[in-house]
Amino acid sequence: MVFNMTETCESLSELMEKAFCLSLELTHATKAPGGHYLDQRKHQIGTKDDEDMAFGWADGLTHKYYHDRAIGHCSLQAMIDFDIAKFEERVIKDIATMERLLKKYGKPIQLDFAEMQRRGYQGEWAGL
């Protein structure tokens, strides 16, 4: 599923998908012609906490945290203590932070086939 950034989110699943998509845009400097993310940004993204949050989403760690608590792949106490409403608030806050940071740092540069060939790619990735 690819998240359409113009749609209104209603479910936690949709919010998490939006956060994931934003994190990829924020943590990468370039995109291949087919839409694959290539190079990570070389400079720090906001504060260290902002950067850790964005990479947590991009790496799938935040999804795993939620999934583990939702299905019980954690201690019973961790499952009992997990507050889904607080988690949802955190996702919404993370989305707002990433949207703010994207305005500051910009989206990844879309590479063309000539640049892909210059980098040494061949075949479909290089438009050949």
MARRO-187848 format. One record per atom (N, C-alpha, C, O): residue number from 1; atom name; x negated, y, z. Coordinates in steps of 0.001 Angstrom, whole numbers, plus 500000, padded with zeros to 6 digits. Atoms other than C-alpha are relative to their C-alpha. Layout:
BEGIN
rovo_rofi_px_py_pz
NUM_CA_X_Y_Z;
...
//
This chain:
BEGIN
rovo_rofi_px_py_pz
1_N_499153_498820_500000;
1_CA_500000_500000_500000;
1_C_499111_501239_500000;
1_O_498195_501342_500816;
2_N_500713_498733_500040;
2_CA_498652_503425_499074;
2_C_500934_501060_500545;
2_O_502085_501166_500123;
3_N_499165_499008_499344;
3_CA_499926_506250_501200;
3_C_500118_501245_499145;
3_O_499110_501788_498691;
4_N_499743_498764_500721;
4_CA_501517_509184_499402;
4_C_499978_501138_501014;
4_O_500839_501211_501891;
5_N_500218_498948_499007;
5_CA_500292_512262_501289;
5_C_501134_501027_500041;
5_O_501164_501848_500958;
6_N_498913_499028_500008;
6_CA_503439_514248_500371;
6_C_501249_499474_500696;
6_O_502180_500240_500945;
7_N_498828_500577_499344;
7_CA_505898_511868_502037;
7_C_499979_500288_501491;
7_O_498913_500478_502076;
8_N_499884_499827_498565;
8_CA_507158_512361_505571;
8_C_499828_498639_500668;
8_O_500428_497651_500245;
9_N_500230_501247_499272;
9_CA_505950_509712_507990;
9_C_501085_499827_501057;
9_O_501479_500779_501729;
10_N_499008_500251_498979;
10_CA_508491_508067_510197;
10_C_499552_498909_500959;
10_O_499842_498985_502153;
11_N_500373_501106_499132;
11_CA_506977_504867_511531;
11_C_498539_500114_500421;
11_O_497742_500812_499795;
12_N_501386_500045_499537;
12_CA_503808_504238_513480;
12_C_499107_499392_498927;
12_O_497970_499828_498741;
13_N_500768_500624_501073;
13_CA_502649_502017_510638;
13_C_499628_501021_498922;
13_O_498492_501047_498449;
14_N_500267_498975_501011;
14_CA_502967_504895_508170;
14_C_499015_501042_500521;
14_O_498143_501499_499781;
15_N_500946_499056_499405;
15_CA_501172_507256_510550;
15_C_498587_499426_500000;
15_O_497624_500131_499697;
16_N_501314_500637_499974;
16_CA_498328_504769_510916;
16_C_499411_499914_498595;
16_O_498205_500094_498422;
17_N_500467_500045_501387;
17_CA_498094_504369_507132;
17_C_499520_501377_499555;
17_O_498502_501492_498872;
18_N_500410_498637_500341;
18_CA_497932_508150_506730;
18_C_498664_500326_500668;
18_O_497780_500900_500032;
19_N_501257_499740_499290;
19_CA_495187_508379_509372;
19_C_498840_499271_499322;
19_O_497749_499827_499187;
20_N_501037_500769_500679;
20_CA_493223_505647_507592;
20_C_499591_500686_498693;
20_O_498401_500848_498423;
21_N_500292_499343_501277;
21_CA_493501_507390_504205;
21_C_499257_501317_500209;
21_O_498308_501616_499485;
22_N_500696_498750_499695;
22_CA_492484_510737_505696;
22_C_498567_499740_500445;
22_O_497655_500486_500088;
23_N_501346_500298_499511;
23_CA_489510_509128_507404;
23_C_499057_499646_498858;
23_O_497885_500022_498886;
24_N_500839_500324_501157;
24_CA_488219_507736_504107;
24_C_499604_501270_499256;
24_O_498455_501421_498842;
25_N_500286_498729_500670;
25_CA_488491_511186_502527;
25_C_498974_500808_500796;
25_O_498108_501463_500217;
26_N_500853_499193_499140;
26_CA_486714_512750_505496;
26_C_498596_499430_500155;
26_O_497631_500189_500248;
27_N_501303_500614_499720;
27_CA_483882_510267_505959;
27_C_499153_499758_498761;
27_O_497987_499378_498877;
28_N_500746_500256_501232;
28_CA_482852_509982_502308;
28_C_499774_501276_499199;
28_O_500610_502179_499183;
29_N_500371_498829_500797;
29_CA_481105_512478_500049;
29_C_500388_499849_498540;
29_O_500595_500849_497852;
30_N_499719_500220_501416;
30_CA_481878_510866_496681;
30_C_500993_498864_499808;
30_O_501146_497979_500649;
31_N_499075_501052_500428;
31_CA_484478_508748_494886;
31_C_499650_499616_498569;
31_O_499331_500475_497747;
32_N_500227_500501_501353;
32_CA_483961_506579_491813;
32_C_501232_500296_499144;
32_O_502305_500576_499680;
33_N_498856_499743_500878;
33_CA_486190_507071_488743;
33_C_501221_499133_500313;
33_O_502349_499584_500116;
34_N_498885_500876_499665;
34_CA_488337_504110_489868;
34_C_500602_500262_501363;
34_O_501544_499577_501762;
35_N_499455_499647_498694;
35_CA_488957_505708_493266;
35_C_499290_499377_501189;
35_O_499682_499623_502330;
36_N_500746_500606_498899;
36_CA_486467_503679_495321;
36_C_499099_501037_500656;
36_O_498485_501861_499978;
37_N_500855_499066_499259;
37_CA_484639_505601_498025;
37_C_498574_499476_499970;
37_O_498338_498284_500163;
38_N_501388_500430_500143;
38_CA_480869_505552_497607;
38_C_499114_500468_501146;
38_O_498828_499694_502059;
39_N_501017_499496_499075;
39_CA_478541_507746_499644;
39_C_500631_500633_501234;
39_O_501606_501380_501145;
40_N_499542_499347_498779;
40_CA_479047_508712_503255;
40_C_499483_501427_500024;
40_O_498454_501742_499426;
41_N_500484_498628_499813;
41_CA_478771_512360_504161;
41_C_498716_499952_500821;
41_O_498579_499138_501734;
42_N_501299_500006_499326;
42_CA_475262_513176_505324;
42_C_499965_500928_501204;
42_O_499079_500809_502050;
43_N_499981_499072_498867;
43_CA_476186_515942_507749;
43_C_501055_499555_500999;
43_O_501969_498801_500667;
44_N_499028_500348_498967;
44_CA_478070_515629_511008;
44_C_501351_500615_499659;
44_O_501427_501732_499146;
45_N_498625_499565_500269;
45_CA_481844_515947_510685;
45_C_500567_500550_501306;
45_O_500960_499778_502180;
46_N_499473_499402_498783;
46_CA_482987_518410_513349;
46_C_499122_499662_501191;
46_O_497896_499648_501085;
47_N_500743_500391_498800;
47_CA_481997_517409_516871;
47_C_499662_498511_499928;
47_O_500147_497806_499043;
48_N_500335_501430_499942;
48_CA_480516_514026_517757;
48_C_501266_499174_500239;
48_O_501422_498097_499665;
49_N_498732_500704_499750;
49_CA_483947_512996_519086;
49_C_500862_499946_498744;
49_O_501490_498925_498460;
50_N_499245_499988_501265;
50_CA_485595_514067_515802;
50_C_499441_498959_499038;
50_O_500187_498215_498401;
51_N_500647_500945_500912;
51_CA_483071_512044_513835;
51_C_500259_498553_500429;
51_O_500566_497703_499593;
52_N_499727_501350_499499;
52_CA_483481_508969_516054;
52_C_501444_499593_499714;
52_O_501705_498452_499334;
53_N_498597_500282_500260;
53_CA_487264_509212_515689;
53_C_500217_499684_498521;
53_O_500873_498698_498186;
54_N_499808_500200_501438;
54_CA_487126_509525_511890;
54_C_499396_498671_499544;
54_O_500025_497936_498782;
55_N_500617_501269_500388;
55_CA_484699_506615_511501;
55_C_500701_498811_500638;
55_O_500707_497723_500063;
56_N_499213_501067_499384;
56_CA_486780_504545_513939;
56_C_501189_499622_499136;
56_O_501514_498444_498987;
57_N_498889_500272_500917;
57_CA_489727_504905_511589;
57_C_499488_499372_498703;
57_O_500041_498379_498230;
58_N_500522_500487_501290;
58_CA_487643_504367_508432;
58_C_499477_498567_500106;
58_O_499622_497780_499170;
59_N_500560_501342_499808;
59_CA_485957_501256_509860;
59_C_501047_498965_500399;
59_O_500756_497769_500421;
60_N_498937_500923_499607;
60_CA_489266_499737_510962;
60_C_500034_499696_501483;
60_O_500834_498872_501926;
61_N_500063_500293_498566;
61_CA_488378_499794_514658;
61_C_501260_500449_500731;
61_O_501706_499781_501664;
62_N_498792_499508_499345;
62_CA_491422_501856_515633;
62_C_501184_499098_499675;
62_O_502012_498825_500545;
63_N_498954_500966_500363;
63_CA_493739_499522_513699;
63_C_499855_498728_500837;
63_O_500843_498192_501341;
64_N_500246_501227_499244;
64_CA_492121_496551_515434;
64_C_500399_500178_501468;
64_O_500997_499283_502065;
65_N_499634_499716_498614;
65_CA_492556_498160_518859;
65_C_501512_499865_500191;
65_O_501974_499191_501111;
66_N_498543_500065_499919;
66_CA_496290_498613_518245;
66_C_500492_498569_499778;
66_O_501304_498061_500551;
67_N_499564_501348_500358;
67_CA_496727_495193_516615;
67_C_499754_499016_501143;
67_O_500624_498209_501474;
68_N_500336_500912_498902;
68_CA_494960_493367_519454;
68_C_500970_500151_501175;
68_O_501376_499157_501778;
69_N_499078_499788_498885;
69_CA_497219_494959_522063;
69_C_501428_499639_499618;
69_O_502197_499176_500460;
70_N_498637_500296_500445;
70_CA_500368_494509_519985;
70_C_500281_498506_499971;
70_O_501406_498087_500242;
71_N_499772_501443_500105;
71_CA_499868_490754_519524;
71_C_499394_499200_501146;
71_O_499496_497973_501167;
72_N_500516_500691_498824;
72_CA_498117_489948_522801;
72_C_498601_499426_499861;
72_O_498227_498532_500621;
73_N_501402_500429_500118;
73_CA_494543_489430_521605;
73_C_499134_500859_500906;
73_O_498148_501453_500468;
74_N_500701_499226_498987;
74_CA_493356_491119_524779;
74_C_500419_499406_501338;
74_O_501169_498431_501390;
75_N_499582_500495_498692;
75_CA_493705_490622_528493;
75_C_501472_500341_500228;
75_O_502006_501277_499633;
76_N_498600_499743_499672;
76_CA_497203_490463_529900;
76_C_500150_501404_500574;
76_O_501115_502105_500270;
77_N_499930_498664_499405;
77_CA_496462_493612_531902;
77_C_499882_501085_498940;
77_O_500588_502091_499008;
78_N_500146_499018_501081;
78_CA_495307_495487_528772;
78_C_501293_500110_499197;
78_O_501685_501200_498781;
79_N_498740_500004_500739;
79_CA_498510_494466_527020;
79_C_501096_500716_500797;
79_O_501880_501479_500232;
80_N_499010_499357_499128;
80_CA_500647_495577_529996;
80_C_499757_501503_500073;
80_O_500708_502284_500042;
81_N_500363_498593_499846;
81_CA_498769_498902_530321;
81_C_500134_500805_498714;
81_O_500168_502035_498754;
82_N_499947_499297_501285;
82_CA_499032_499730_526615;
82_C_501313_500761_499873;
82_O_502395_500182_499971;
83_N_498829_499125_500142;
83_CA_501402_502670_526127;
83_C_500109_500396_498534;
83_O_499337_501222_498048;
84_N_499868_499768_501435;
84_CA_502601_502708_522529;
84_C_500349_501459_499697;
84_O_499923_501989_498671;
85_N_499650_498591_500223;
85_CA_504055_506221_522862;
85_C_498755_500880_500076;
85_O_498591_501793_499266;
86_N_501254_499245_499898;
86_CA_500686_507591_524002;
86_C_499104_499726_498794;
86_O_498440_500627_498281;
87_N_500798_500343_501179;
87_CA_498983_505723_521176;
87_C_500522_500763_498785;
87_O_499730_501307_498015;
88_N_499417_499281_501129;
88_CA_501398_507253_518651;
88_C_499658_501487_500070;
88_O_499354_502098_499045;
89_N_500400_498598_499833;
89_CA_500703_510728_520080;
89_C_498552_500205_499596;
89_O_498200_501216_498987;
90_N_501419_499919_500348;
90_CA_496997_510039_519676;
90_C_499807_499927_498479;
90_O_498979_500646_497920;
91_N_500082_500118_501467;
91_CA_497478_508991_516035;
91_C_500392_501328_499364;
91_O_499721_501795_498444;
92_N_499546_498714_500535;
92_CA_499396_512211_515340;
92_C_498934_501074_500221;
92_O_498682_501892_499336;
93_N_501064_499038_499703;
93_CA_496646_514246_517031;
93_C_498787_499753_499090;
93_O_498187_500703_498587;
94_N_501124_500331_500886;
94_CA_493953_512406_515027;
94_C_500267_500466_498572;
94_O_499372_500980_497901;
95_N_499628_499554_501355;
95_CA_495828_513135_511785;
95_C_499822_501513_499891;
95_O_499244_502004_498922;
96_N_500122_498533_500022;
96_CA_496019_516843_512636;
96_C_498529_500421_499995;
96_O_498146_501341_499272;
97_N_501432_499694_499955;
97_CA_492301_516899_513477;
97_C_499345_499728_498654;
97_O_498577_500551_498156;
98_N_500615_500336_501282;
98_CA_491334_515128_510253;
98_C_500469_500934_498890;
98_O_499680_501281_498012;
99_N_499516_499049_501003;
99_CA_493554_517429_508160;
99_C_499272_501334_500136;
99_O_498916_501954_499134;
100_N_500732_498759_499754;
100_CA_491872_520446_509775;
100_C_498558_499881_499510;
100_O_498039_500796_498872;
101_N_501392_500203_500413;
101_CA_488402_519010_509168;
101_C_499879_499877_498483;
101_O_498901_500346_497902;
102_N_500027_500104_501466;
102_CA_489240_518157_505540;
102_C_500089_501377_499347;
102_O_499465_501614_498312;
103_N_499939_498636_500525;
103_CA_490156_521799_504956;
103_C_498642_500675_500116;
103_O_498253_501454_499247;
104_N_501312_499393_499775;
104_CA_486770_522781_506367;
104_C_498933_499394_499087;
104_O_498149_500132_498489;
105_N_501076_500682_500723;
105_CA_484584_520173_504615;
105_C_500354_499620_498565;
105_O_499461_499343_497764;
106_N_499576_500346_501345;
106_CA_486630_519431_501504;
106_C_500072_498499_499772;
106_O_499540_497697_500540;
107_N_499846_501407_500374;
107_CA_487534_516177_499819;
107_C_498732_499501_499322;
107_O_497888_500305_498925;
108_N_501173_500546_500697;
108_CA_484948_513826_498306;
108_C_499961_500469_498545;
108_O_500996_500727_497931;
109_N_500185_499628_501397;
109_CA_483518_514770_494924;
109_C_500367_498805_499133;
109_O_499898_497690_499361;
110_N_499605_501055_500943;
110_CA_485129_512767_492111;
110_C_498914_499885_498931;
110_O_498713_500811_498145;
111_N_501057_500212_500983;
111_CA_482290_511310_490031;
111_C_500597_499607_498658;
111_O_501674_499014_498602;
112_N_499570_500420_501332;
112_CA_482619_510825_486278;
112_C_499119_498834_499536;
112_O_498157_498466_500210;
113_N_500756_501148_500497;
113_CA_481320_507937_484162;
113_C_498550_500358_499698;
113_O_497661_499529_499889;
114_N_501375_499584_500283;
114_CA_478240_509936_483107;
114_C_499154_499957_501275;
114_O_498007_499514_501242;
115_N_500730_500025_498726;
115_CA_477220_510321_486764;
115_C_499805_498558_500476;
115_O_498756_498213_501020;
116_N_500131_501411_499605;
116_CA_477891_506649_487432;
116_C_498887_499333_499191;
116_O_498105_498559_499743;
117_N_501060_500552_500841;
117_CA_475639_505718_484493;
117_C_498642_500539_500436;
117_O_497661_499796_500472;
118_N_501253_499405_499521;
118_CA_472966_508150_485741;
118_C_499516_499310_501274;
118_O_498312_499181_501496;
119_N_500340_500691_498756;
119_CA_473072_506332_489084;
119_C_499622_498534_499769;
119_O_499201_497843_500696;
120_N_500396_501370_500315;
120_CA_472451_503034_487309;
120_C_501113_498974_499982;
120_O_500858_497781_499821;
121_N_498880_500938_500075;
121_CA_475917_501525_487379;
121_C_500229_499568_498567;
121_O_499962_500313_497624;
122_N_499715_500530_501328;
122_CA_476930_499342_484471;
122_C_501399_499419_499991;
122_O_502035_499292_501038;
123_N_498696_500639_500115;
123_CA_480110_497770_483165;
123_C_501140_500960_500270;
123_O_501048_502156_499995;
124_N_498768_499226_499796;
124_CA_483554_498959_484182;
124_C_499785_501199_500903;
124_O_500378_502254_500676;
125_N_500268_498895_499080;
125_CA_482222_501122_487039;
125_C_499392_501196_499280;
125_O_499557_502336_499715;
126_N_500661_498929_500748;
126_CA_480243_503130_484460;
126_C_500739_500326_498708;
126_O_500232_501084_497881;
127_N_499219_499729_501190;
127_CA_482942_503171_481796;
127_C_499453_499329_498756;
127_O_499740_499756_497638;
128_N_500616_500699_501146;
128_CA_481000_500761_479591;
128_C_500737_498721_499683;
128_O_500362_498006_498754;
//
